[in-house]
Amino acid sequence: MRVLVESPWPERAALLAVVSFFAAVCLHGVADFWAYGHNGFMGAQFAQAARNTLRFCSLGQAVFHLDLAPPAPGSFYVNHPQLLHWHLVLFHSLLGDSEWVTRLTPVIYNLATLLLLFLSFRRWCGRAAALAVTASYSLIPLQMSFGNLVSHEPGGVFWSLTSASCPSSCLRASTPTTGSSCTCTGASRPCSTPTPSGPRSRCTA
C-alpha cells in the first residue's frame, strides 16, 4: 500500500478511475434476486450450500439440498475445493443471508486481483504498462460479465496470481546489484554505490 500512497497524483488518479469503473461493474446488480441466467443459478446453489452448513453444521457443500433433515453424504458437491464455500459461510454468519452478501466474495476477489495486477506490473514494467494492463483487464467482457458471479474462478485467479507474483518479487529483491558492471571509463569495474540503474552506476576509481 505504501507504493500507492507514495505514487505521483496523476498515477493515483488514473488508478482510482480504473478501480472505480471496475467496482461499479462488479457491484451492478449485486442485490438482484437469483432469478436469471448463469449468475442466478450459480449464486442460488452456493448460497443454499452455505445455509445448509450453518443449519446442519455439515462440512460439505450440499448445494441442492432443500430438505428439513440433514443432507446425506451423497448429496454433497465435490467437484471443486471448498474455499468459496467457507467464504460464503463466513459472510452469511456475520452479515446475514441475502443476495448481496453472497456476491460479496467474488466482488472482493475481483477488485483485489485488479490491484494485484497493477502492483505486479508496476514493479516489473513501470507505471504506464501497469495502468494499461489494469485498464485492459477491467474492460475484458468476461470479467465485466462475471464481476459478481458466485463461482470458484475469482478466488482461483487471485491466488494463482499471488503465487506467481510473490516468488518473482522475492527474486527481484534478492538480486545482487554490487556486482554490476560500470562503463564510466570503458572498463568494467565494481560499482561503489549499488542502484537499480545497474550499469550506469558510479564506479570506483
C-alpha positions, 0 to 999 in steps of 0.5 A: 500500500505504501507504493500507492500512497507514495505514487505521483497524483496523476498515477493515483488518479488514473488508478482510482478511475480504473478501480472505480469503473471496475467496482461499479461493474462488479457491484451492478446488480449485486442485490438482484434476486437469483432469478436469471441466467448463469449468475442466478443459478450459480449464486442460488446453489452456493448460497443454499450450500452455505445455509445448509452448513450453518443449519446442519453444521455439515462440512460439505457443500450440499448445494441442492439440498432443500430438505428439513433433515440433514443432507446425506453424504451423497448429496454433497458437491465435490467437484471443486475445493471448498474455499468459496464455500467457507467464504460464503459461510463466513459472510452469511454468519456475520452479515446475514443471508441475502443476495448481496452478501453472497456476491460479496466474495467474488466482488472482493476477489475481483477488485483485489486481483485488479490491484494485484495486477497493477502492483505486479506490473508496476514493479516489473514494467513501470507505471504506464504498462501497469495502468494499461494492463489494469485498464485492459483487464477491467474492460475484458467482457468476461470479467465485466460479465462475471464481476459478481458471479458466485463461482470458484474462478475469482478466488482461483485467479487471485491466488494463482496470481499471488503465487506467481507474483510473490516468488518473482518479487522475492527474486527481484529483491534478492538480486545482487546489484554490487556486482554490476558492471560500470562503463564510466571509463570503458572498463568494467569495474565494481560499482561503489554505490549499488542502484537499480540503474545497474550499469550506469552506476558510479564506479570506483576509481 
